[in-house]
Amino acid sequence: MKTIARNPKAGIYPAAPDYIHALEVQAPARFLYVSGTMGLDSKGAPGKTLDEQLDLI
């Protein structure tokens, strides 16, 4: 099983050092586990529309 931390730093609110936004687990299939936090931009503001919030998540 391979795990890949998915923790983008550009365009979204940064995570704490002991936290990641998502974890991808590979083999035999691929899974992406995402955190339960809001989608926030790099300044900490939520997206104004649902589509913007989903893009940030």
C-alpha positions as CSV (number, residue, x, y, z in Angstrom):
1,M,0.0,0.0,0.0
2,K,1.3,3.4,-1.0
3,T,0.2,6.6,0.7
4,I,0.6,10.1,-0.6
5,A,0.0,13.2,1.4
6,R,-2.0,15.8,-0.6
7,N,-1.3,19.1,1.1
8,P,-1.3,22.0,-1.4
9,K,0.2,25.2,-0.1
10,A,-0.8,27.6,-2.9
11,G,-4.2,29.2,-3.0
12,I,-5.7,27.7,0.1
13,Y,-5.4,28.3,3.9
14,P,-2.2,26.5,5.1
15,A,-2.5,23.4,7.3
16,A,-0.8,23.1,10.7
17,P,2.5,21.1,10.8
18,D,0.7,18.1,12.3
19,Y,-2.2,18.1,9.8
20,I,-2.7,17.3,6.1
21,H,-5.6,18.3,3.9
22,A,-5.9,14.9,2.2
23,L,-4.3,11.4,2.0
24,E,-4.3,9.3,-1.1
25,V,-4.0,5.5,-0.5
26,Q,-3.1,3.4,-3.5
27,A,-3.3,-0.4,-4.1
28,P,-5.2,-2.3,-5.0
29,A,-7.3,0.7,-5.8
30,R,-7.0,4.4,-5.3
31,F,-8.7,6.3,-2.4
32,L,-8.5,9.9,-1.5
33,Y,-9.4,10.8,2.0
34,V,-10.1,14.5,2.6
35,S,-10.3,16.4,5.8
36,G,-13.6,17.7,7.1
37,T,-12.5,21.3,7.2
38,M,-13.9,24.2,5.1
39,G,-12.3,25.2,1.9
40,L,-10.5,28.4,2.7
41,D,-8.3,30.5,0.4
42,S,-4.7,31.5,1.3
43,K,-6.1,34.4,3.4
44,G,-8.5,32.2,5.3
45,A,-11.7,33.3,3.5
46,P,-14.3,30.7,2.3
47,G,-15.3,30.6,-1.4
48,K,-18.3,32.8,-2.1
49,T,-20.1,30.1,-4.1
50,L,-20.4,26.3,-3.7
51,D,-18.2,25.8,-6.8
52,E,-15.5,28.0,-5.3
53,Q,-15.7,26.2,-2.0
54,L,-15.4,22.8,-3.7
55,D,-12.4,24.0,-5.7
56,L,-10.7,25.0,-2.5
57,I,-11.5,21.7,-0.8
